[in-house]
């Protein structure tokens, strides 16, 4: 059984400022984190920003929204759609493998992204999500 970890919530600008003030005074990361009640991982997360911008850099917290949305290049989407139209019996894995093959076996797109692209283009069969056993039977019959 793993040891229980302490949960540290989001910090305030005042906590972050206090953390680096104590660190500058004592020179001890461990002591500063203990007094402010934050993890050392958090200290190292904020340290580059502190070194670059000083205490002003600790004021604003970066956005928690994903910075990289998993949208593929239009050329990749176009190629996936072309491959599906040219080879309707190919599935998502085969299309992903063929694209990697054309790129010297370096993966260009994963199979689930191929499926997502094909769903967006209405080229993915709607019944593909059903189990192999077929549709559920009614209880009455």
C-alpha positions in Angstrom: 0.0 0.0 0.0 1.4 3.4 -1.0 1.8 6.1 1.7 -1.0 8.6 1.8 -0.2 11.9 0.0 -1.2 15.3 1.2 -3.4 17.2 -1.1 -2.4 20.8 -1.7 -5.0 23.0 -3.3 -4.3 26.0 -5.6 -2.2 28.7 -4.1 -2.8 32.4 -3.8 -0.4 35.1 -5.0 0.2 35.9 -1.3 1.3 32.3 -0.6 3.6 32.2 -3.6 5.2 35.5 -2.6 5.6 34.3 0.9 7.1 31.1 -0.3 9.9 32.9 -2.3 10.5 35.5 0.4 11.1 32.7 3.0 13.3 30.8 0.5 15.4 33.9 -0.1 15.8 34.5 3.6 16.5 31.0 4.7 18.0 29.5 1.6 16.1 26.3 2.3 13.4 25.1 -0.1 12.3 22.5 2.4 11.8 25.1 5.1 10.0 27.5 2.9 7.6 24.9 1.6 6.9 23.6 5.2 6.1 27.1 6.5 3.9 28.0 3.6 2.4 24.5 3.5 3.0 23.8 -0.1 4.7 21.0 -1.9 8.3 21.2 -3.2 6.9 20.4 -6.6 4.9 23.6 -6.5 8.1 25.5 -5.6 9.9 24.1 -8.7 6.8 24.8 -10.8 6.9 28.6 -9.9 10.7 29.0 -9.7 11.4 29.6 -13.4 8.7 32.3 -13.5 10.1 33.9 -10.4 13.6 33.9 -11.8 12.4 35.4 -15.0 9.9 38.0 -13.8 10.5 38.3 -10.0 7.6 38.7 -7.6 5.4 40.2 -10.3 5.5 36.9 -12.2 3.9 35.1 -9.2 0.8 37.3 -9.3 -1.0 35.7 -12.1 -1.7 32.0 -12.5 -1.6 30.6 -16.0 -4.8 29.4 -17.7 -5.9 25.9 -16.7 -7.4 25.5 -20.1 -5.6 23.1 -22.4 -3.1 25.1 -24.5 -2.9 22.5 -27.2 -6.2 21.3 -28.6 -5.9 18.0 -30.4 -7.0 19.4 -33.8 -5.0 17.9 -36.6 -3.6 19.8 -39.5 -6.2 20.2 -42.3 -3.8 18.3 -44.7 -3.9 15.3 -42.4 -7.7 15.4 -42.1 -8.0 15.7 -45.9 -5.6 12.7 -46.4 -7.6 10.6 -43.9 -10.8 11.3 -45.7 -9.3 10.6 -49.1 -7.9 7.3 -47.9 -11.3 6.3 -46.5 -13.1 7.2 -49.7 -10.6 5.3 -51.8 -10.7 2.3 -49.5 -14.1 2.1 -47.8 -13.3 -1.3 -46.2 -10.3 0.1 -44.3 -10.7 0.8 -40.6 -9.1 3.4 -38.4 -6.1 1.3 -37.6 -5.3 0.5 -41.2 -5.6 4.1 -42.2 -3.3 5.2 -39.4 -0.8 2.5 -40.3 -0.8 3.4 -44.0 -0.2 7.1 -43.1 2.7 6.0 -40.9 4.1 3.8 -43.7 4.1 6.8 -46.1 5.9 8.8 -43.4 8.8 6.4 -43.0 6.9 4.5 -40.3 6.7 7.5 -38.0 3.1 7.8 -36.7 1.3 10.8 -38.1 -2.1 10.2 -36.5 -3.5 7.7 -34.0 -6.4 5.4 -34.8 -8.8 7.1 -32.5 -8.1 10.5 -34.2 -8.7 8.8 -37.5 -12.1 7.7 -36.2 -12.8 11.2 -34.9 -11.9 12.8 -38.3 -14.1 10.3 -40.1 -17.0 10.9 -37.7 -16.8 14.6 -38.3 -16.9 14.0 -42.1 -19.8 11.5 -41.6 -17.7 8.7 -43.0 -17.7 6.6 -39.9 -20.6 4.1 -39.7 -23.1 4.9 -37.0 -23.5 1.2 -36.0 -19.8 0.8 -35.5 -20.2 1.3 -31.7 -22.6 -1.6 -31.3 -21.4 -4.8 -29.8 -20.8 -7.8 -32.0 -23.7 -9.6 -30.4 -26.1 -7.2 -32.2 -28.9 -5.1 -30.9 -30.5 -5.9 -27.5 -33.5 -8.1 -27.6 -36.7 -7.0 -25.9 -37.7 -8.6 -22.6 -41.2 -9.4 -23.8 -40.3 -11.6 -26.7 
